[in-house]
Amino acid sequence: METEETRKVFPVENPRIGVTYGNFAQGTARRVFVPGITHVQESHDCASIAETVEWMRNALQPEAQYWVDKSNQTWWIKEMATLVAMLACFAACSP
């Protein structure tokens, strides 16, 4: 957060991780979120997904009736179903 490149994007004296700078309405909102995982795991991490969903909600400003709370994540059901389907495929192919 102290590099010259970061200071170009976050024009404040001491930018901090997890703080939103700028304005969504003006298209200047910026934020750094650093999850405690590797890049490969981000799409399967509840905290990363919640952060992304919350960012989209703030940026898009949908009506409340069309939005699901960031803590109500159901993506893992699809992932488990995919795993079951893959295992069933392997079982079906074995003699």
MMTF fields as JSON, N, C-alpha, C and O atoms, coordinates in Angstrom:
{
  "mmtfVersion": "1.0.0",
  "mmtfProducer": "UNKNOWN",
  "numBonds": 379,
  "numAtoms": 380,
  "numGroups": 95,
  "numChains": 1,
  "numModels": 1,
  "chainsPerModel": [1],
  "groupsPerChain": [95],
  "chainIdList": ["A"],
  "bondAtomList": [4, 2, 8, 6, 12, 10, 16, 14, 20, 18, 24, 22, 28, 26, 32, 30, 36, 34, 40, 38, 44, 42, 48, 46, 52, 50, 56, 54, 60, 58, 64, 62, 68, 66, 72, 70, 76, 74, 80, 78, 84, 82, 88, 86, 92, 90, 96, 94, 100, 98, 104, 102, 108, 106, 112, 110, 116, 114, 120, 118, 124, 122, 128, 126, 132, 130, 136, 134, 140, 138, 144, 142, 148, 146, 152, 150, 156, 154, 160, 158, 164, 162, 168, 166, 172, 170, 176, 174, 180, 178, 184, 182, 188, 186, 192, 190, 196, 194, 200, 198, 204, 202, 208, 206, 212, 210, 216, 214, 220, 218, 224, 222, 228, 226, 232, 230, 236, 234, 240, 238, 244, 242, 248, 246, 252, 250, 256, 254, 260, 258, 264, 262, 268, 266, 272, 270, 276, 274, 280, 278, 284, 282, 288, 286, 292, 290, 296, 294, 300, 298, 304, 302, 308, 306, 312, 310, 316, 314, 320, 318, 324, 322, 328, 326, 332, 330, 336, 334, 340, 338, 344, 342, 348, 346, 352, 350, 356, 354, 360, 358, 364, 362, 368, 366, 372, 370, 376, 374],
  "bondOrderList": [1, 1, 1, 1, 1, 1, 1, 1, 1, 1, 1, 1, 1, 1, 1, 1, 1, 1, 1, 1, 1, 1, 1, 1, 1, 1, 1, 1, 1, 1, 1, 1, 1, 1, 1, 1, 1, 1, 1, 1, 1, 1, 1, 1, 1, 1, 1, 1, 1, 1, 1, 1, 1, 1, 1, 1, 1, 1, 1, 1, 1, 1, 1, 1, 1, 1, 1, 1, 1, 1, 1, 1, 1, 1, 1, 1, 1, 1, 1, 1, 1, 1, 1, 1, 1, 1, 1, 1, 1, 1, 1, 1, 1, 1],
  "groupList": [{"groupName": "MET", "atomNameList": ["N", "CA", "C", "O"], "elementList": ["N", "C", "C", "O"], "formalChargeList": [0, 0, 0, 0], "bondAtomList": [1, 0, 2, 1, 3, 2], "bondOrderList": [1, 1, 2], "singleLetterCode": "M", "chemCompType": "L-PEPTIDE LINKING"}, {"groupName": "GLU", "atomNameList": ["N", "CA", "C", "O"], "elementList": ["N", "C", "C", "O"], "formalChargeList": [0, 0, 0, 0], "bondAtomList": [1, 0, 2, 1, 3, 2], "bondOrderList": [1, 1, 2], "singleLetterCode": "E", "chemCompType": "L-PEPTIDE LINKING"}, {"groupName": "THR", "atomNameList": ["N", "CA", "C", "O"], "elementList": ["N", "C", "C", "O"], "formalChargeList": [0, 0, 0, 0], "bondAtomList": [1, 0, 2, 1, 3, 2], "bondOrderList": [1, 1, 2], "singleLetterCode": "T", "chemCompType": "L-PEPTIDE LINKING"}, {"groupName": "ARG", "atomNameList": ["N", "CA", "C", "O"], "elementList": ["N", "C", "C", "O"], "formalChargeList": [0, 0, 0, 0], "bondAtomList": [1, 0, 2, 1, 3, 2], "bondOrderList": [1, 1, 2], "singleLetterCode": "R", "chemCompType": "L-PEPTIDE LINKING"}, {"groupName": "LYS", "atomNameList": ["N", "CA", "C", "O"], "elementList": ["N", "C", "C", "O"], "formalChargeList": [0, 0, 0, 0], "bondAtomList": [1, 0, 2, 1, 3, 2], "bondOrderList": [1, 1, 2], "singleLetterCode": "K", "chemCompType": "L-PEPTIDE LINKING"}, {"groupName": "VAL", "atomNameList": ["N", "CA", "C", "O"], "elementList": ["N", "C", "C", "O"], "formalChargeList": [0, 0, 0, 0], "bondAtomList": [1, 0, 2, 1, 3, 2], "bondOrderList": [1, 1, 2], "singleLetterCode": "V", "chemCompType": "L-PEPTIDE LINKING"}, {"groupName": "PHE", "atomNameList": ["N", "CA", "C", "O"], "elementList": ["N", "C", "C", "O"], "formalChargeList": [0, 0, 0, 0], "bondAtomList": [1, 0, 2, 1, 3, 2], "bondOrderList": [1, 1, 2], "singleLetterCode": "F", "chemCompType": "L-PEPTIDE LINKING"}, {"groupName": "PRO", "atomNameList": ["N", "CA", "C", "O"], "elementList": ["N", "C", "C", "O"], "formalChargeList": [0, 0, 0, 0], "bondAtomList": [1, 0, 2, 1, 3, 2], "bondOrderList": [1, 1, 2], "singleLetterCode": "P", "chemCompType": "L-PEPTIDE LINKING"}, {"groupName": "ASN", "atomNameList": ["N", "CA", "C", "O"], "elementList": ["N", "C", "C", "O"], "formalChargeList": [0, 0, 0, 0], "bondAtomList": [1, 0, 2, 1, 3, 2], "bondOrderList": [1, 1, 2], "singleLetterCode": "N", "chemCompType": "L-PEPTIDE LINKING"}, {"groupName": "ILE", "atomNameList": ["N", "CA", "C", "O"], "elementList": ["N", "C", "C", "O"], "formalChargeList": [0, 0, 0, 0], "bondAtomList": [1, 0, 2, 1, 3, 2], "bondOrderList": [1, 1, 2], "singleLetterCode": "I", "chemCompType": "L-PEPTIDE LINKING"}, {"groupName": "GLY", "atomNameList": ["N", "CA", "C", "O"], "elementList": ["N", "C", "C", "O"], "formalChargeList": [0, 0, 0, 0], "bondAtomList": [1, 0, 2, 1, 3, 2], "bondOrderList": [1, 1, 2], "singleLetterCode": "G", "chemCompType": "PEPTIDE LINKING"}, {"groupName": "TYR", "atomNameList": ["N", "CA", "C", "O"], "elementList": ["N", "C", "C", "O"], "formalChargeList": [0, 0, 0, 0], "bondAtomList": [1, 0, 2, 1, 3, 2], "bondOrderList": [1, 1, 2], "singleLetterCode": "Y", "chemCompType": "L-PEPTIDE LINKING"}, {"groupName": "ALA", "atomNameList": ["N", "CA", "C", "O"], "elementList": ["N", "C", "C", "O"], "formalChargeList": [0, 0, 0, 0], "bondAtomList": [1, 0, 2, 1, 3, 2], "bondOrderList": [1, 1, 2], "singleLetterCode": "A", "chemCompType": "L-PEPTIDE LINKING"}, {"groupName": "GLN", "atomNameList": ["N", "CA", "C", "O"], "elementList": ["N", "C", "C", "O"], "formalChargeList": [0, 0, 0, 0], "bondAtomList": [1, 0, 2, 1, 3, 2], "bondOrderList": [1, 1, 2], "singleLetterCode": "Q", "chemCompType": "L-PEPTIDE LINKING"}, {"groupName": "HIS", "atomNameList": ["N", "CA", "C", "O"], "elementList": ["N", "C", "C", "O"], "formalChargeList": [0, 0, 0, 0], "bondAtomList": [1, 0, 2, 1, 3, 2], "bondOrderList": [1, 1, 2], "singleLetterCode": "H", "chemCompType": "L-PEPTIDE LINKING"}, {"groupName": "SER", "atomNameList": ["N", "CA", "C", "O"], "elementList": ["N", "C", "C", "O"], "formalChargeList": [0, 0, 0, 0], "bondAtomList": [1, 0, 2, 1, 3, 2], "bondOrderList": [1, 1, 2], "singleLetterCode": "S", "chemCompType": "L-PEPTIDE LINKING"}, {"groupName": "ASP", "atomNameList": ["N", "CA", "C", "O"], "elementList": ["N", "C", "C", "O"], "formalChargeList": [0, 0, 0, 0], "bondAtomList": [1, 0, 2, 1, 3, 2], "bondOrderList": [1, 1, 2], "singleLetterCode": "D", "chemCompType": "L-PEPTIDE LINKING"}, {"groupName": "CYS", "atomNameList": ["N", "CA", "C", "O"], "elementList": ["N", "C", "C", "O"], "formalChargeList": [0, 0, 0, 0], "bondAtomList": [1, 0, 2, 1, 3, 2], "bondOrderList": [1, 1, 2], "singleLetterCode": "C", "chemCompType": "L-PEPTIDE LINKING"}, {"groupName": "TRP", "atomNameList": ["N", "CA", "C", "O"], "elementList": ["N", "C", "C", "O"], "formalChargeList": [0, 0, 0, 0], "bondAtomList": [1, 0, 2, 1, 3, 2], "bondOrderList": [1, 1, 2], "singleLetterCode": "W", "chemCompType": "L-PEPTIDE LINKING"}, {"groupName": "LEU", "atomNameList": ["N", "CA", "C", "O"], "elementList": ["N", "C", "C", "O"], "formalChargeList": [0, 0, 0, 0], "bondAtomList": [1, 0, 2, 1, 3, 2], "bondOrderList": [1, 1, 2], "singleLetterCode": "L", "chemCompType": "L-PEPTIDE LINKING"}],
  "groupTypeList": [0, 1, 2, 1, 1, 2, 3, 4, 5, 6, 7, 5, 1, 8, 7, 3, 9, 10, 5, 2, 11, 10, 8, 6, 12, 13, 10, 2, 12, 3, 3, 5, 6, 5, 7, 10, 9, 2, 14, 5, 13, 1, 15, 14, 16, 17, 12, 15, 9, 12, 1, 2, 5, 1, 18, 0, 3, 8, 12, 19, 13, 7, 1, 12, 13, 11, 18, 5, 16, 4, 15, 8, 13, 2, 18, 18, 9, 4, 1, 0, 12, 2, 19, 5, 12, 0, 19, 12, 17, 6, 12, 12, 17, 15, 7],
  "groupIdList": [1, 2, 3, 4, 5, 6, 7, 8, 9, 10, 11, 12, 13, 14, 15, 16, 17, 18, 19, 20, 21, 22, 23, 24, 25, 26, 27, 28, 29, 30, 31, 32, 33, 34, 35, 36, 37, 38, 39, 40, 41, 42, 43, 44, 45, 46, 47, 48, 49, 50, 51, 52, 53, 54, 55, 56, 57, 58, 59, 60, 61, 62, 63, 64, 65, 66, 67, 68, 69, 70, 71, 72, 73, 74, 75, 76, 77, 78, 79, 80, 81, 82, 83, 84, 85, 86, 87, 88, 89, 90, 91, 92, 93, 94, 95],
  "secStructList": [7, 7, 1, 2, 2, 2, 2, 2, 2, 1, 7, 1, 1, 1, 7, 7, 6, 6, 7, 7, 5, 1, 7, 6, 6, 6, 6, 7, 7, 5, 7, 7, 7, 7, 7, 1, 1, 7, 4, 4, 4, 4, 4, 4, 7, 2, 2, 2, 2, 2, 2, 2, 2, 2, 2, 2, 2, 2, 2, 2, 7, 7, 7, 4, 4, 4, 7, 7, 7, 6, 6, 7, 7, 7, 2, 2, 2, 2, 2, 2, 2, 2, 2, 2, 2, 2, 2, 2, 2, 2, 2, 2, 2, 7, 7],
  "xCoordList": [0.823, 0.0, 0.865, 0.335, 2.176, 3.06, 3.853, 4.747, 3.554, 4.306, 3.785, 2.691, 4.582, 4.197, 2.954, 2.084, 2.884, 1.735, 0.444, -0.602, 0.533, -0.65, -1.071, -2.265, -0.146, -0.471, -1.143, -1.881, -0.896, -1.574, -3.057, -3.887, -3.391, -4.77, -5.497, -6.695, -4.774, -5.326, -4.666, -3.66, -5.217, -4.563, -4.798, -5.299, -4.432, -4.477, -3.102, -2.311, -2.832, -1.492, -1.13, -0.051, -1.999, -1.736, -2.91, -3.745, -2.991, -4.116, -4.05, -2.971, -5.222, -5.304, -6.073, -6.969, -5.716, -6.409, -7.775, -7.903, -8.803, -10.15, -10.958, -12.075, -10.432, -11.148, -11.488, -10.631, -12.721, -13.141, -12.851, -13.25, -12.149, -11.839, -12.564, -12.761, -12.957, -13.662, -15.163, -15.681, -15.854, -17.307, -17.856, -17.422, -18.803, -19.409, -20.174, -20.099, -20.904, -21.729, -20.877, -21.31, -19.685, -18.791, -17.859, -17.1, -17.926, -17.07, -15.629, -14.735, -15.387, -14.022, -13.743, -12.673, -14.673, -14.506, -13.351, -13.228, -12.512, -11.364, -11.261, -11.553, -10.845, -10.698, -9.756, -9.785, -8.934, -8.065, -8.552, -8.687, -8.811, -9.194, -8.151, -7.894, -7.564, -6.539, -7.013, -6.907, -7.534, -7.976, -6.771, -5.675, -6.982, -5.902, -5.726, -5.466, -5.864, -5.756, -4.968, -4.583, -4.724, -4.04, -5.047, -6.256, -4.54, -5.392, -6.275, -7.437, -5.741, -6.486, -7.723, -8.731, -7.669, -8.773, -9.833, -10.869, -9.612, -10.531, -11.954, -12.901, -12.122, -13.481, -14.219, -15.401, -13.528, -14.143, -13.984, -13.95, -13.889, -13.704, -14.884, -15.152, -15.586, -16.784, -16.49, -17.29, -15.363, -15.026, -14.773, -15.221, -14.059, -13.801, -15.079, -15.287, -15.928, -17.196, -18.088, -18.732, -18.129, -18.927, -18.426, -19.232, -17.128, -16.548, -16.924, -17.267, -16.859, -17.208, -18.692, -19.063, -19.536, -20.982, -21.327, -22.144, -20.713, -20.971, -20.499, -21.162, -19.358, -18.853, -19.841, -20.142, -20.337, -21.296, -22.596, -23.173, -23.048, -24.269, -24.069, -24.945, -22.934, -22.665, -22.518, -22.946, -21.917, -21.692, -22.964, -23.212, -23.766, -24.952, -26.206, -27.131, -26.254, -27.398, -28.735, -29.649, -28.848, -30.12, -31.186, -30.885, -32.428, -33.511, -33.355, -32.953, -33.668, -33.462, -34.159, -33.648, -35.312, -36.056, -35.339, -35.645, -34.387, -33.672, -32.298, -31.525, -31.974, -30.633, -30.675, -31.596, -29.685, -29.552, -28.402, -27.387, -28.558, -27.527, -26.239, -26.279, -25.109, -23.814, -23.54, -22.699, -24.216, -24.01, -24.864, -24.716, -25.745, -26.627, -26.062, -26.679, -24.903, -24.228, -24.654, -24.67, -24.993, -25.426, -24.561, -24.867, -23.511, -22.661, -22.046, -21.796, -21.8, -21.159, -22.051, -21.548, -23.376, -24.279, -23.995, -23.934, -23.826, -23.494, -22.152, -22.001, -21.17, -19.85, -19.925, -19.273, -20.706, -20.855, -21.587, -21.235, -22.592, -23.314, -22.382, -22.468, -21.503, -20.53, -19.578, -19.248, -19.139, -18.267, -18.971, -18.376, -20.216, -20.984, -21.134, -20.988, -21.425, -21.569, -20.257, -20.258, -19.143, -17.844, -17.526, -17.063, -17.775, -17.533, -18.449, -18.018, -19.705, -20.63, -20.153, -20.297, -19.592, -19.062, -17.897, -17.815, -16.993, -15.86, -16.333, -15.812, -17.32, -17.856, -18.512, -18.391, -19.197, -19.879, -18.89, -19.186, -17.727, -16.722, -15.835, -15.15, -15.85, -14.994, -15.696, -16.924, -14.92, -15.523, -16.167, -16.705],
  "yCoordList": [-1.195, 0.0, 1.256, 2.366, 1.099, 2.266, 2.486, 3.333, 1.748, 1.916, 3.126, 3.629, 3.568, 4.707, 4.364, 5.21, 3.124, 2.699, 2.754, 3.169, 2.335, 2.373, 3.803, 4.099, 4.671, 6.073, 6.765, 7.733, 6.28, 6.83, 6.483, 7.269, 5.301, 4.827, 5.275, 5.553, 5.344, 5.765, 7.08, 7.076, 8.195, 9.49, 10.019, 11.129, 9.213, 9.64, 9.373, 8.604, 10.006, 9.908, 8.493, 7.997, 7.858, 6.506, 5.58, 5.336, 5.058, 4.18, 2.895, 2.376, 2.395, 1.182, 0.094, 0.372, -1.121, -2.286, -2.393, -2.23, -2.669, -2.857, -1.585, -1.626, -0.462, 0.812, 1.248, 1.212, 1.655, 2.12, 3.606, 4.406, 3.961, 5.352, 5.732, 4.889, 6.97, 7.438, 7.286, 7.148, 7.314, 7.36, 6.437, 6.505, 5.58, 4.68, 5.453, 5.12, 6.475, 7.244, 7.939, 8.101, 8.344, 9.028, 8.065, 8.472, 6.79, 5.795, 5.847, 5.383, 6.403, 6.519, 5.615, 5.711, 4.745, 3.886, 2.907, 2.284, 2.785, 1.886, 1.209, 1.82, -0.056, -0.785, -1.958, -2.581, -2.264, -3.43, -4.406, -4.061, -5.622, -6.709, -7.811, -8.263, -8.235, -9.275, -10.464, -10.454, -11.487, -12.675, -13.486, -13.357, -14.303, -15.124, -16.426, -17.464, -16.381, -17.578, -17.237, -16.084, -18.234, -17.976, -17.555, -17.712, -17.028, -16.541, -17.661, -17.424, -18.862, -19.988, -20.314, -20.756, -20.106, -20.46, -19.367, -19.603, -18.193, -17.069, -17.362, -16.892, -18.122, -18.389, -19.419, -19.677, -20.007, -20.98, -20.557, -21.404, -19.273, -18.742, -17.846, -16.867, -18.171, -17.414, -15.937, -15.082, -15.626, -14.22, -13.442, -12.303, -14.046, -13.377, -13.162, -12.102, -14.17, -14.051, -13.003, -12.21, -12.996, -11.994, -10.584, -9.676, -10.39, -9.076, -8.643, -7.483, -9.576, -9.27, -8.946, -7.998, -9.735, -9.5, -8.131, -7.392, -7.81, -6.518, -5.365, -4.329, -5.531, -4.499, -4.29, -3.154, -5.381, -5.279, -4.612, -3.801, -4.953, -4.333, -2.828, -2.05, -2.413, -0.985, -0.275, 0.869, -0.947, -0.329, -0.265, 0.733, -1.324, -1.404, -0.814, -0.438, -0.726, -0.168, -0.782, -0.056, -2.111, -2.736, -2.496, -2.164, -2.671, -2.61, -3.792, -4.877, -3.587, -4.609, -5.924, -6.99, -5.87, -7.091, -7.98, -9.168, -7.419, -8.18, -8.634, -9.137, -8.472, -8.773, -9.775, -9.76, -10.638, -11.624, -11.176, -10.682, -11.345, -10.946, -11.724, -12.894, -11.08, -11.703, -12.916, -13.745, -13.035, -14.185, -15.387, -16.467, -15.212, -16.285, -16.892, -16.792, -17.509, -18.061, -19.509, -20.328, -19.803, -21.162, -21.781, -22.879, -21.119, -21.611, -22.97, -23.767, -23.243, -24.494, -25.71, -26.822, -25.498, -26.602, -27.067, -28.265, -26.114, -26.439, -27.151, -28.109, -26.699, -27.326, -28.77, -29.65, -29.017, -30.382, -31.268, -32.434, -30.715, -31.474, -31.823, -32.92, -30.912, -31.182, -32.3, -33.169, -32.282, -33.343, -34.7, -35.69, -34.754, -35.997, -36.494, -37.688, -35.586, -35.972, -36.505, -37.475, -35.887, -36.346, -37.742, -38.611, -37.948, -39.264, -40.325, -41.459, -39.975, -40.907, -41.262, -42.402, -40.296, -40.544, -41.513, -42.446, -41.291, -42.21, -43.614, -44.609, -43.687, -45.002, -45.715, -46.933, -44.967, -45.554, -46.046, -46.981, -45.427, -45.805, -46.963, -47.58, -47.249, -48.336, -49.68, -49.754, -50.735, -52.058, -52.689, -53.792],
  "zCoordList": [0.0, 0.0, 0.0, -0.027, 0.03, 0.092, -1.182, -1.203, -2.25, -3.49, -4.274, -4.019, -5.216, -6.061, -6.901, -7.108, -7.376, -8.179, -7.36, -7.859, -6.113, -5.244, -4.976, -4.96, -4.772, -4.481, -5.67, -5.486, -6.877, -8.052, -8.033, -8.488, -7.504, -7.487, -6.227, -6.26, -5.122, -3.832, -3.431, -2.721, -3.875, -3.621, -2.199, -2.016, -1.199, 0.192, 0.793, 0.246, 1.906, 2.479, 2.939, 2.613, 3.674, 4.177, 3.863, 4.734, 2.627, 2.291, 3.108, 3.392, 3.477, 4.293, 3.564, 2.766, 3.847, 3.295, 3.953, 5.166, 3.139, 3.662, 3.8, 4.317, 3.356, 3.428, 2.009, 1.127, 1.786, 0.466, 0.343, 1.189, -0.727, -1.021, -2.298, -3.173, -2.413, -3.593, -3.434, -2.326, -4.575, -4.568, -5.653, -6.803, -5.294, -6.276, -7.342, -8.525, -6.934, -7.877, -8.935, -10.076, -8.563, -9.501, -10.237, -11.117, -9.87, -10.516, -10.049, -10.756, -8.87, -8.366, -7.171, -6.572, -6.813, -5.637, -5.845, -6.899, -4.824, -4.835, -3.475, -2.447, -3.472, -2.21, -2.43, -3.491, -1.459, -1.505, -0.448, 0.726, -0.882, 0.024, -0.138, -1.254, 0.943, 0.899, 1.728, 2.955, 1.057, 1.802, 2.269, 1.724, 3.261, 3.787, 3.035, 3.642, 1.715, 0.878, -0.374, -0.57, -1.23, -2.493, -3.563, -3.393, -4.643, -5.737, -6.297, -6.628, -6.403, -6.973, -6.139, -6.69, -4.832, -3.944, -3.813, -3.19, -4.373, -4.174, -4.618, -3.988, -5.677, -6.169, -5.314, -5.539, -4.334, -3.431, -1.974, -1.081, -1.735, -0.385, -0.028, -0.724, 1.045, 1.433, 1.668, 1.287, 2.286, 2.567, 1.279, 1.145, 0.332, -0.943, -1.731, -2.32, -1.738, -2.459, -1.793, -2.48, -0.471, 0.243, -0.056, -0.262, -0.083, -0.394, -1.807, -2.036, -2.752, -4.139, -4.283, -4.975, -3.628, -3.693, -3.081, -3.629, -1.967, -1.323, -2.201, -2.267, -2.879, -3.796, -4.943, -5.309, -5.504, -6.602, -6.139, -6.863, -4.943, -4.413, -4.274, -4.653, -3.738, -3.579, -4.916, -5.066, -5.878, -7.188, -8.031, -8.708, -7.992, -8.85, -8.231, -8.951, -6.903, -6.18, -6.624, -7.016, -6.563, -6.95, -5.888, -4.741, -6.294, -5.307, -4.362, -4.782, -3.1, -2.069, -2.392, -2.048, -3.045, -3.346, -4.357, -4.459, -5.107, -6.123, -5.672, -6.486, -4.407, -3.932, -2.793, -1.977, -2.74, -1.674, -0.785, -1.277, 0.511, 1.459, 1.208, 0.825, 1.421, 1.154, 2.037, 1.691, 3.146, 4.029, 3.626, 4.196, 2.662, 2.202, 0.906, -0.155, 1.006, -0.163, -0.403, 0.516, -1.642, -1.993, -3.09, -3.557, -3.506, -4.583, -4.255, -5.159, -2.969, -2.573, -2.868, -3.033, -2.934, -3.283, -4.713, -4.988, -5.603, -7.001, -7.065, -7.823, -6.28, -6.286, -5.792, -6.353, -4.757, -4.234, -5.253, -5.43, -5.912, -6.941, -8.097, -8.649, -8.464, -9.519, -9.097, -9.903, -7.845, -7.34, -7.379, -7.804, -6.945, -6.978, -8.418, -8.679, -9.35, -10.755, -11.311, -12.069, -10.948, -11.428, -10.882, -11.62, -9.59, -8.997, -9.608, -9.815, -9.899, -10.543, -11.948, -12.389, -12.636, -13.98, -13.92, -14.719, -12.969, -12.822, -12.444, -12.949, -11.555, -11.143, -12.325, -12.463, -13.168, -14.321, -15.371, -16.115, -15.434, -16.426, -15.977, -16.793, -14.704, -14.208, -14.424, -14.382, -14.654, -14.923, -13.714, -13.807]
}
